[in-house]
Each structure stands twice: as C-alpha cells, then as structure tokens.
C-alpha cells in the first residue's frame, strides 16, 4: 500500500532526530544569521539537507519551504508544499535543553493536511492527519476546555504588557517553551490551555502545530482571529492565538 503523507513525515522526523541527536551537546559549529535572525548550527543544516533530499524524492510534485533553505518563488505555483523547520528551538538546542523539536508539515491549497512535531530527546512524537485527529505517541489528543480565569498560557513575557490588552491583563498563568512548535503541540495535548504570540510568525514554526491543535478540537487563528493560511508569498502570519474554542474567544476579545 502506498505510503501516506503522514507516514512519510513520521519516518522523516525520526531520521531527523537521529541526525540532530548526534550533534546535541557535542559542540556543533554555530553561525549567526544575517539581520539578527538568530543562530543556525551544523545540525540544522544537516537535518535540512536530509529532509529536503528524502521528502522531495518521495513527493517530487510537492514544493519546498524551509527555514534553512533559500526560498524560491516557484513554490507559489504549487498546489502542495512541504513546510519544514529542521530544528525549532535552535537556541535551546545550543544551550543543551531537551525542548527543541523537528516541525514538518504538508499544506495543500493553503491548508495543512499532515503534520508532525517530534522531540527526540523527550521521545514525544505528535502527529495529525486532516480529518483523522491528533495523537501523541499514538494516543489521541484533545485540547483543554478551561475558561479564562486561571488558564495557563504559553507566551513570551512581553506579550503580557498592558498595552496589548483592553482593560486589565487577563488573569492567566504564564509559562514559556523555546520551541513554538512544541508550545502548540502542548496546547493540542491539553498540558497547557492556550498559546499566544503577537509577533509575526514564520510559517515553518507554526504549520505543524496549526493542524495538531485543529485536529485536537482546538481553534487556531492569527492575532486578529483570522484563520491561518500557508504558502504565502511572504511566509509569515500575523501572530498566533490557539486554545479551546471558549478560551480562544475570551482571549481574542481581551486583546487590544
């Protein structure tokens, strides 16, 4: 039976984990990207090379968008595209934290249809197929159904500045994880109640998490409550807000 898109992503993510783990805590070479875009390591580049080679060989008709590959306008003419972050949370990887991940997604006509977020050092593989639900290591996921008061929110500290909110800052308990993909996976898992970033967000950071949360019965939008669409000419969205439906509405209504 032909390999499904999700099977392909799972296999590729596991291979990526083997490669990246070989560099982890082994003093990998590090470069700073131009324009203050952050660090990249030889592990990021090695994983990117493998993923592009293997995935494009398996689906030659799909286009390619990755944080570590020079972008090409050719992808804009494609119906289906891989959207990949070889290592999401590179700073955490460099610092020796185990919360970095591999984020792999496939989008068709702007909608993510298959997704994997894999944390090899935590043995956590999140996966989702459009219309088939989301899982963690094979176990079905569902977002929490909590209300605003006392909800746990994954966000950078500055997102809680009063200037971004109408009236008082919501009574939430803020937490943080360095990998955006992992933050979104934790919302799908129900470990935390909501995730927010008000900054424009790169598609490769959030594409996989978008499907994980939607398939776990959550709601994902940009900061203005518009649905996320992918494979844009400039591959960013206007931030991300993700939570269960009731909590999402409450947070969206509270944003300035």
C-alpha positions in Angstrom: 0.0 0.0 0.0 1.5 3.4 -0.9 3.0 5.4 2.0 0.7 8.2 3.2 1.9 11.8 3.6 1.7 11.4 7.4 3.7 8.1 7.3 6.3 9.9 5.2 6.6 12.8 7.7 6.8 10.4 10.7 9.6 8.4 9.1 11.5 11.6 8.1 11.1 13.2 11.6 12.6 10.1 13.2 15.5 10.1 10.9 15.9 13.9 11.6 16.0 13.0 15.3 18.9 10.6 14.8 20.9 13.1 12.9 20.3 16.0 15.3 20.9 13.9 18.4 24.4 13.1 17.1 25.3 16.8 17.3 23.4 17.5 20.6 25.8 18.5 23.4 28.7 17.8 21.1 29.9 21.4 20.5 28.3 21.8 17.0 29.5 24.6 14.8 27.3 27.7 15.1 26.8 30.7 12.8 24.7 33.9 13.3 22.2 34.6 10.5 22.2 38.0 8.8 19.8 40.6 10.0 19.7 39.4 13.6 17.6 36.3 12.5 19.3 34.2 15.2 21.7 31.3 15.3 22.0 28.2 13.0 24.1 25.2 13.7 25.6 22.5 11.5 22.9 20.2 12.9 20.1 22.4 11.5 21.8 22.3 8.1 22.5 18.6 8.1 18.8 17.9 9.1 17.6 20.3 6.4 19.7 18.6 3.7 18.4 15.1 4.6 14.8 16.2 4.8 14.8 18.0 1.5 16.5 15.1 -0.2 14.3 12.4 1.2 11.0 14.2 1.1 11.3 15.7 -2.3 12.4 12.3 -3.7 9.3 10.8 -2.3 7.0 13.6 -3.5 8.6 15.2 -6.5 5.5 17.2 -7.3 5.4 19.0 -4.0 7.2 22.3 -3.4 9.5 23.2 -0.6 9.6 25.8 2.2 12.1 25.5 5.0 13.8 27.9 7.4 17.2 26.7 6.4 16.8 26.6 2.6 16.8 29.7 0.4 13.3 30.5 -0.6 12.1 30.2 -4.2 9.0 31.8 -5.7 8.4 28.5 -7.6 6.6 27.2 -4.6 3.8 29.8 -5.1 2.7 27.9 -8.2 2.5 24.6 -6.4 -0.8 23.1 -5.1 1.1 21.2 -2.3 4.1 22.2 -0.3 6.3 20.9 2.5 6.7 23.4 5.3 9.7 22.5 7.5 11.7 23.7 10.4 14.6 21.3 10.7 15.2 22.3 14.3 12.7 24.5 16.0 14.3 25.9 19.2 17.8 26.2 17.9 18.8 28.3 20.9 17.5 25.6 23.3 19.5 23.0 21.2 22.7 25.1 21.7 22.1 25.5 25.4 21.6 21.8 26.0 17.8 22.0 26.7 15.8 19.0 25.5 12.8 21.1 24.4 13.9 21.6 20.7 11.8 19.8 18.0 11.5 18.9 14.4 8.5 20.5 12.8 7.2 19.0 9.5 4.0 19.8 7.7 2.3 19.4 4.3 -0.1 22.1 3.1 -2.5 21.8 0.2 -4.1 25.0 -1.2 -3.1 26.9 1.9 -4.4 24.3 4.4 -2.2 22.0 6.4 -3.2 18.4 5.8 -0.5 16.4 7.5 1.8 17.3 10.4 4.5 16.0 12.8 6.2 17.7 15.7 8.9 15.4 17.1 11.1 15.9 20.2 13.7 13.1 20.1 15.3 13.9 23.5 11.8 13.6 25.1 10.6 10.7 23.0 7.4 12.7 22.1 6.0 12.3 18.6 2.9 14.4 17.9 1.1 13.7 14.6 -2.0 14.8 12.8 -3.8 13.9 9.6 -6.6 16.2 8.3 -9.9 14.8 9.5 -8.3 11.9 11.4 -7.5 13.5 14.8 -4.2 14.2 16.5 -2.0 11.9 18.6 1.0 11.8 20.9 2.9 8.5 20.5 -0.3 7.0 19.1 -2.6 8.2 21.9 -5.5 10.6 20.9 -5.3 14.2 21.9 -7.8 16.9 22.9 -7.3 20.5 23.9 -8.4 21.6 27.4 -11.9 23.2 27.9 -10.9 25.6 30.7 -12.2 29.1 31.0 -10.2 32.3 31.1 -9.7 32.8 34.9 -6.6 30.9 35.9 -5.9 29.4 32.5 -2.3 28.5 31.7 -0.9 30.5 28.7 2.3 29.7 26.8 3.7 33.1 25.7 6.8 35.3 25.9 6.7 37.7 28.9 6.3 40.8 26.7 3.0 39.5 25.3 1.5 40.3 28.7 2.3 44.0 28.6 -0.8 46.1 29.4 -0.6 47.9 26.1 -1.7 44.8 24.2 -4.8 44.3 26.2 -8.2 46.0 26.7 -8.5 46.9 30.3 -6.7 44.6 32.7 -4.3 41.9 31.6 -6.2 38.6 31.7 -5.9 36.5 34.9 -3.8 33.8 33.3 -0.8 31.9 34.5 2.1 32.5 32.0 4.6 29.8 31.1 7.2 29.5 28.3 8.9 27.0 26.0 11.5 28.0 23.5 10.2 25.9 20.5 7.0 27.5 19.1 6.1 24.1 17.5 6.4 22.5 20.9 4.2 25.2 22.5 1.5 24.5 20.0 1.8 20.7 20.5 1.4 21.2 24.2 -1.9 23.0 23.6 -3.1 20.1 21.4 -2.0 17.7 24.2 -4.0 19.7 26.8 -1.0 20.2 29.0 -1.5 24.0 28.7 -4.6 25.9 27.9 -3.6 28.5 25.4 -0.7 29.8 23.3 -0.1 33.3 22.1 2.5 35.2 20.1 1.7 38.7 18.9 4.8 38.9 16.7 4.5 37.9 13.0 5.2 34.2 12.9 7.2 32.2 10.3 5.1 29.5 8.6 7.7 26.8 9.3 7.4 27.4 13.1 3.6 27.0 13.2 2.3 25.0 10.3 2.5 21.6 12.0 1.1 23.0 15.3 -1.8 24.5 13.4 -3.1 21.1 12.3 -2.3 19.4 15.6 -4.5 21.9 17.5 -7.3 21.9 15.0 -7.4 18.1 15.0 -7.4 18.1 18.8 -10.7 20.1 18.6 -9.0 23.5 19.3 -9.1 26.8 17.5 -6.1 28.4 15.8 -6.0 31.9 14.3 -3.7 34.9 13.8 -3.8 37.6 16.4 -6.8 39.2 14.7 -8.8 36.0 14.8 -8.4 35.3 11.1 -7.8 31.6 10.1 -4.2 30.7 9.3 -3.3 30.1 5.6 0.0 28.8 4.4 2.4 29.1 1.5 2.1 32.8 1.4 4.4 34.9 -0.8 5.9 36.3 2.4 5.8 33.2 4.6 4.6 34.8 7.8 1.3 35.1 9.6 0.1 38.0 11.9 0.9 36.2 15.1 -0.9 33.1 16.5 -3.6 32.6 19.1 -4.5 29.0 19.9 -6.8 27.5 22.6 -10.1 25.6 23.0 -13.0 27.5 21.4 -14.3 29.2 24.6 -11.0 30.3 25.8 -9.9 31.5 22.4 -12.9 33.7 22.2 -12.2 35.2 25.6 -8.6 35.9 24.9 -9.4 37.3 21.4 -12.0 39.6 22.9 -9.4 40.8 25.5 -6.7 41.7 23.0 -6.4 45.4 22.1 
